[in-house]
Amino acid sequence: MADPNITPLHKASLQRLLTELEFLTREGVVSNEDNAAMQQRLNAARAKVGVVKFRVTCAFSFAKRRPFQVSVDAGEKFEVINNDDPDWYLGRVVDGNGVVGWAPKNKFN
């Protein structure tokens, strides 16, 4: 739940930081693995500020194959942080262990 003392400036600043991180990843300056690690470290700030784009439900289970991916079981809710990639979501499983990672869009409703 978002902190009531957070101002729109706090939210905009965090969103800008996340946008810059995504740009650096797209440009190859930051690896997908490093991006996922930094996103993980920003979990507390994201929860405090309330920065989540939307939630989706996993239709087909996905087991991660690389360190920057996240496993998701069918039926689990997934908070999407970034959906700019045409094939992958960046996010975390709701009520999971808080790990942020990439999961394929074709596994979700």
C-alpha positions as CSV (number, residue, x, y, z in Angstrom):
1,M,0.0,0.0,0.0
2,A,1.3,3.5,-0.9
3,D,2.4,5.8,1.9
4,P,0.0,8.7,2.4
5,N,3.0,11.1,3.0
6,I,4.3,10.4,-0.5
7,T,3.8,13.4,-2.9
8,P,3.4,13.3,-6.7
9,L,7.0,14.5,-6.9
10,H,8.2,11.3,-5.1
11,K,6.2,9.1,-7.5
12,A,7.4,11.0,-10.6
13,S,11.0,10.8,-9.5
14,L,10.8,7.0,-9.0
15,Q,9.0,6.6,-12.3
16,R,11.7,8.7,-14.0
17,L,14.5,6.5,-12.4
18,L,12.7,3.3,-13.6
19,T,12.3,4.8,-17.1
20,E,16.0,5.7,-17.3
21,L,16.9,2.2,-16.2
22,E,14.7,0.7,-18.9
23,F,16.3,3.0,-21.5
24,L,19.8,2.0,-20.5
25,T,18.8,-1.6,-20.7
26,R,17.3,-1.2,-24.2
27,E,20.5,0.5,-25.3
28,G,22.7,-2.3,-24.0
29,V,24.4,-0.2,-21.3
30,V,22.7,-2.2,-18.5
31,S,22.2,-6.0,-18.9
32,N,18.9,-7.7,-18.4
33,E,20.3,-9.4,-15.4
34,D,21.6,-6.1,-13.8
35,N,18.2,-4.5,-14.6
36,A,16.4,-7.2,-12.8
37,A,18.8,-6.9,-9.8
38,M,18.3,-3.2,-9.6
39,Q,14.5,-3.5,-9.9
40,Q,14.7,-6.0,-7.0
41,R,16.6,-3.5,-4.9
42,L,13.9,-0.8,-5.7
43,N,11.0,-3.1,-4.4
44,A,10.6,-1.3,-1.1
45,A,10.6,2.2,-2.8
46,R,8.1,1.0,-5.4
47,A,5.8,-0.4,-2.7
48,K,6.1,2.7,-0.6
49,V,5.3,5.0,-3.5
50,G,2.8,2.8,-5.2
51,V,4.4,2.4,-8.7
52,V,2.9,-0.6,-10.5
53,K,1.5,-0.3,-14.1
54,F,-1.1,-3.1,-13.8
55,R,-1.7,-6.7,-12.6
56,V,-2.2,-9.8,-14.8
57,T,-3.0,-13.4,-14.0
58,C,-0.8,-16.2,-15.1
59,A,-2.6,-18.7,-17.4
60,F,0.3,-21.1,-18.0
61,S,3.2,-21.8,-15.6
62,F,6.7,-20.5,-16.5
63,A,9.9,-21.8,-15.0
64,K,12.8,-19.3,-15.2
65,R,15.7,-20.3,-17.4
66,R,18.0,-17.4,-16.7
67,P,18.9,-15.5,-13.6
68,F,17.0,-12.3,-14.7
69,Q,13.8,-14.2,-15.2
70,V,11.1,-15.0,-12.6
71,S,9.1,-18.3,-12.3
72,V,5.3,-17.9,-12.2
73,D,2.7,-20.6,-11.6
74,A,-0.7,-20.7,-13.3
75,G,-3.3,-18.7,-11.3
76,E,-0.8,-16.4,-9.7
77,K,-1.2,-12.6,-9.9
78,F,1.8,-10.7,-11.4
79,E,2.4,-7.0,-10.9
80,V,3.8,-5.5,-14.1
81,I,6.4,-2.8,-13.6
82,N,7.3,-2.5,-17.3
83,N,5.6,-3.8,-20.4
84,D,7.6,-2.0,-23.1
85,D,9.2,-5.2,-24.5
86,P,6.9,-6.8,-27.1
87,D,7.3,-10.3,-25.6
88,W,8.1,-9.9,-22.0
89,Y,6.8,-8.3,-18.8
90,L,9.1,-7.1,-16.0
91,G,7.5,-7.5,-12.6
92,R,6.9,-9.7,-9.6
93,V,4.5,-12.3,-8.3
94,V,2.0,-10.9,-5.9
95,D,2.4,-12.4,-2.4
96,G,5.6,-14.1,-3.7
97,N,9.1,-13.7,-2.4
98,G,9.3,-10.2,-3.9
99,V,11.8,-11.1,-6.6
100,V,11.6,-8.9,-9.7
101,G,12.3,-10.5,-13.1
102,W,11.1,-11.0,-16.6
103,A,8.3,-13.4,-17.6
104,P,6.9,-14.0,-21.1
105,K,3.7,-12.2,-22.0
106,N,2.2,-15.2,-23.7
107,K,1.8,-17.0,-20.3
108,F,-0.7,-14.4,-19.0
109,N,-4.4,-13.5,-19.6
